[in-house]
Amino acid sequence: MPQPRTVSGRRTPVVTMSLSAVAIVMVFLSTLLFQLPIPSTNGYFNFGDIMIFIFAFTFGPVIGGISGAVGSSLSDALGGFGTFAPFTFAIKGLEGLLAGLVSQRQFRGRVILGWIAGSLVMVVGYFLAESFLISLVFGSSEFTGIVAASGELPLNILQVVAGGLVGIPLSLTLKRLLKQTPYYYKLMGTATSDKKI
């Protein structure tokens, strides 16, 4: 029985920067152009998590983290949600980083676990950030902030569920297509294995 093929090497800085630039633009556009405002928290539902998961699962934690942090926070800053931008930079960056890190481990179910880990960061992170911001901006009690932030929980959960349901199969399809090109191992970087998820 043939062993899974593994090729080790390093993604060059030029490739990393190029992939990061493409990923940032894709996350930015998917976050900015597809928005459903949520008045209670001054936030919004968007499709950015789909792109974050695609890049994290396909190209790993560095690309996932950079695209999540920069693409998402730029969308906040330029889309009228600048108050959230610093929180988004940290939350979405950690979401992409953690999803990519876990999905690169060598065990079955790693992509699903990476999705769950990234999703928890996003949902819990925004709940805490919104609770804090609402209490701070409106001078209300912490309880009021928690109640208001709770109203966005279902949509944030729906957002990461959509991110996984769409992002995971698209990532697997993208990897399959890339494997047919001579650039596969240069794009994947450090260590790429043909083992199943």
Residue pairs with C-beta under 8 A, 6 or more apart in sequence:
4 193
4 194
4 195
5 193
5 194
6 191
6 192
6 193
6 194
7 185
7 191
7 192
8 190
8 191
9 185
9 186
9 189
9 190
10 189
10 190
11 19
11 186
11 187
11 188
11 189
11 190
12 186
15 186
15 187
15 189
16 62
16 63
16 189
19 55
19 59
19 63
19 187
20 62
20 63
20 66
20 67
20 70
23 51
23 55
23 59
23 63
23 64
23 66
23 67
23 71
24 66
24 67
24 70
24 71
24 74
25 71
26 51
26 55
26 67
26 71
27 48
27 51
27 52
27 55
27 67
27 68
27 70
27 71
27 72
27 75
27 92
28 70
28 71
28 72
28 74
28 75
30 46
30 47
30 48
30 50
30 51
31 46
31 47
31 48
31 51
31 71
31 72
31 75
31 79
32 46
32 75
32 78
32 79
34 46
34 47
35 44
35 45
35 46
35 79
36 44
36 45
36 46
36 155
37 43
37 44
38 44
38 45
38 151
38 152
38 155
40 148
40 151
40 152
41 130
41 134
41 148
41 149
41 151
41 152
42 81
42 83
42 84
43 81
43 84
43 126
43 130
43 152
44 81
45 155
45 156
45 158
45 159
46 75
46 159
47 162
48 68
48 71
48 72
48 75
48 92
49 95
49 122
49 159
49 160
49 162
49 163
49 167
50 162
50 163
50 166
50 167
50 170
51 67
51 71
51 167
52 64
52 67
52 68
52 71
52 72
52 92
52 95
52 96
52 99
52 118
52 163
52 167
53 64
53 96
53 99
53 115
53 118
53 163
53 164
53 167
53 168
53 171
54 167
54 170
54 171
54 174
55 63
55 64
55 67
55 96
55 100
56 63
56 64
56 65
56 67
56 68
56 95
56 96
56 97
56 99
56 100
56 103
56 114
56 118
57 64
57 99
57 100
57 103
57 111
57 114
57 115
57 167
57 168
57 171
57 172
58 171
58 174
58 175
58 178
59 100
59 187
59 188
59 189
60 100
60 101
60 103
60 104
60 188
60 189
60 190
61 96
61 97
61 98
61 99
61 100
61 101
61 104
62 97
62 100
63 96
63 100
64 95
64 96
64 97
64 99
64 100
65 93
65 94
65 96
65 97
65 100
66 93
66 96
67 96
68 92
68 93
68 94
68 95
68 96
68 97
69 88
69 89
69 90
69 92
69 93
69 96
70 89
70 93
71 92
72 88
72 89
72 92
73 85
73 86
73 88
73 89
73 92
74 85
75 81
75 88
76 82
76 84
76 85
76 88
77 85
83 133
83 137
84 129
84 133
87 125
87 126
87 129
87 133
90 125
91 121
91 122
91 125
91 126
91 129
92 122
94 121
94 125
95 118
95 119
95 121
95 122
95 125
96 118
98 114
98 117
98 118
98 121
99 114
99 115
99 117
99 118
100 114
101 114
102 110
102 113
102 114
102 117
102 118
103 110
103 111
103 113
103 114
103 115
103 197
104 110
106 193
106 195
108 196
108 197
109 197
110 197
111 168
111 171
111 197
112 164
112 168
112 197
115 160
115 163
115 164
115 167
115 168
118 160
119 157
119 160
119 161
119 163
119 164
122 156
122 159
122 160
123 153
123 156
123 157
123 160
126 149
126 152
126 156
127 149
127 150
127 152
127 153
127 156
128 149
130 145
130 148
130 149
130 152
131 142
131 145
131 146
131 148
131 149
132 145
133 145
134 140
134 144
134 145
134 148
134 149
135 141
135 142
135 144
135 145
138 144
172 197
178 184
178 187
178 188
184 192
185 192
